[in-house]
């Protein structure tokens, strides 16, 4: 592919102008794939660095923080799984805990479950489109730094501390039930989407900012993802559990 002939299509959806740009590392040894992924993610508002082999990806991710790692499964020196294993085993690496997506052009022989167990939030099958790139960008949105509980926002919504505490008690009960029901809800995506819609409202009243962000991200993923794609629940579940802890014991 000639770089001068490469033109991105008109935007389908772009981030809000004031949204912070996400930093993404794209590692892929195929020049055409690397060019499309890099340009596509930039088109969607991300800041992108690219490299063409596993050792270079590992060196960059150790030295710099990225909000998302997009790693090809088969690269010279080390594939996606080897790079991620090395990063997760290096707590001093700048991108030690960054969310990661594995990419591959070999959908038939791909070990999806093995990659998910290894810590990848999703698998991107190439060739792909901008809709798929938006979906993988959404995986990093829960890493945006929003507070677990924003008292000022909650007080602004509820009017006084007493009402805020009462509503947070109800939210604690709702989250306790949802944590228990998440697994069966994944078998009914319509029911899960309805549950997330209700939760988003509760989070807004209670100032549960981080969980609200993750809820919006998961709602967007459910709208855009193929019906057979594994649901990336881990960021949502982790934030749900952290919010429960921040709320403290149930009060009745």
N, C-alpha and C positions, 0 to 999 in steps of 0.2 A: 504493500500500500504506500503510495506517495504521500508524505506528510502535507504537501501543499494542496493536495486534492481532498484532504479530509475536512469535512464541514459538519458541525453538529446540527441536528434538526432544531426547529423552533422549540422554545421551552414548553413543557407540559405543566410543570409546577416548579416554582422556585421558592426558596425560603423568604421569610419576611425580611425587609431591608435591614432591620435592626437586630436580626438574629446573629449570634456570634458564629463565625466560620468554623466549621469542624476541620480538624487536621487529620488527613488520611494518608496512610502509606499504602501504595500499590506496588506489589512485588509480582512480576510476571516476566518470564523469559521470552514470550512471544511478542515481537514489536507491535503488531497490529492490535492485539488485545490490550497491551500496556497503554498504547496511545488512546484507544477508545475509552478504556476505563478511566484514565487520567482526565481526558477532556470531558467525558460525561460527568464525572464527579465535580469538576470545576464548574461546569455548566449549571450544576445544582447548588453552587455556592460554597463548595468545600475548597480548602487549601490542600494541595496534593503534592506529595513527593513520590517519585517512582524509582525502582531499581529492577535489575534483571536476573538476580540469583538469590539463593537462600542466605549465604553468608553476608551479602550486602544488606539484605532485609534485617537480619539479626543485628548487625552493627548499627544501622540507623535506629532501630527500635530500642536498642540499649541506650543510645546517646540522646534521643529526642523523645518527647511525649507526643503520641498520636492519639486522637480520639477514636480511631478505628484502624484496624489492620486488615487489608484485603490481600490475602496470600494465595498464590497459585499452588495447587497440590503437588505439581511436579516441576521443580526448578533445579538447575545445576547447583550442586553443593549441599542443598537441603530443601526439602519440600515444606509445604505449609505446616504439617504436623510437627516436624522436627524443629522448625523455627519457633512455633508456639510453645512446645515443650521446653526449649531452652530459655525462652523468656519467662515462663511461669516459674522456672527453677532459679531465676535470677531476681531476687527481690529488690536489688539496687537498680535494675534496669528502668529507664524512664517510662517505658510502655509495658512494664511488668503485668499490669492488670487491665490493659486496654482491651475492649471487646474486639473479637476477631471473626472474620468471615473467610472461609475457604472457597477458592474458585477452581473450576475444572471444566474442561471440554468433554470429559468422558463420563457422561451421566450413567451409562449402563453398568459400568464396572465399579462405580464409586461406592465406597463404604460410608454411607451417610451416617449411620448410627455410630460408627467408630469415630468419625470426625466430631459429631455432636458430643460424644462422651469425652473427647479430648479437649473440649472447651470452646469449640467454634459455635457462634450463635446462629449461623446459617451457612448454607452452601449455595454459592452463586454458580449457576450453569451457564457456560459461554457457548455460543454468542448470547448476549442479553440485550435488554433495552433500558431506556431511562427509568421506566417504571420499576424495574428490578433494582436499579441503582438507588432509587429513592428508598426502597424497602430496606436495603442494607444500611443506608445512612441512618435510618430510624433506629437501628440497634444501638447507636451511640448516644441517643438523645437522653437516656436515663443517666448518663454520666455528666449531665450539664451543671451540676453543682447547686441545684436548688435545695433549700433547707428541708429537712424532714418535716418540721413544724414551724410555720411562720405565724407567730402570735399576732403581729400587727395586722396581717391580712385577715386572720380569723376574727379579730376584734372589729375590724372594719365591716366584715360581713354580718356578724352576730349582734354587735352593739354593746355587749358587756361581757365581762369575764365569766359570770355565772352561766349565761347561756352558752358561751363557748365551751366551757367544761362539760356541760350537759350533752352538747352535740358530740364532743370528742368521746364521751362515754359510749354513745350510740355507735360512733365510728369504730371504736375498739371492738364492739360486739360484731359489727358487720365484717370487719377484717378477719376476726377469729373464724367466723363461719366461712368466709370466702377462701381462706387458706386451706380449710378442710375440704372444700368442694372444688378446688381448682382442677384436680386430675379428672374427675368425671365431666366437668364443664368443657374440657378440651375435646370431648367427643361430640359436643353439640355447639358448634361455633356461633350459631344464631343466639343461643342462650348465653354464651359467654359475652358476645357483643352487647346484649341487653344488660347484663350484669355490670359490665364496664361503664355503660352509659349512666347507670344509677350511681356507681361508685364515684365517677367524675364529679357529680354534683355534690356528694358528701364531702369529698376532698376539698372542694372549693369553699364550702361553709366552714370547714375545720382548719383551713390553712395547711393541709397536708400537701405541700408544694411538690416535693420530689415524687410522691406517689401519683399526684395528678399528672405530672409530666410523663411518667411511665405508662399511665392509663391511656393518655392520648396517643402515645407511640404504639401501644399494642392495638388500639382501635384502628389506627392507620394501617398497621401491618395486616390485620384481619381483612380490611377492605381490599388491599392490593395483592395479597399473596395468593398463589395457586391453592386450590382446595386441599391438595395432598401434601403441601409443605408442612414440615414439623413446626409447631408453634414455639417461638423463642421465649419461653416463660421465665428463664432464670433471672434476667434483670428485674422483671416485674415482681417475681416472688421474693427476691432479695430485698427489694425496696419495701414491699408489703411487710415483711418480717421486721425490718429496721423501723418502720413507722409504728408497728405494734409495740416494739420495745420503747420507743420514744414516748408513746402515749402512757406507758406505765400500766399498772394493774387495773383490771376492770373495776369500775365504781358503780355500785347500784344502790 
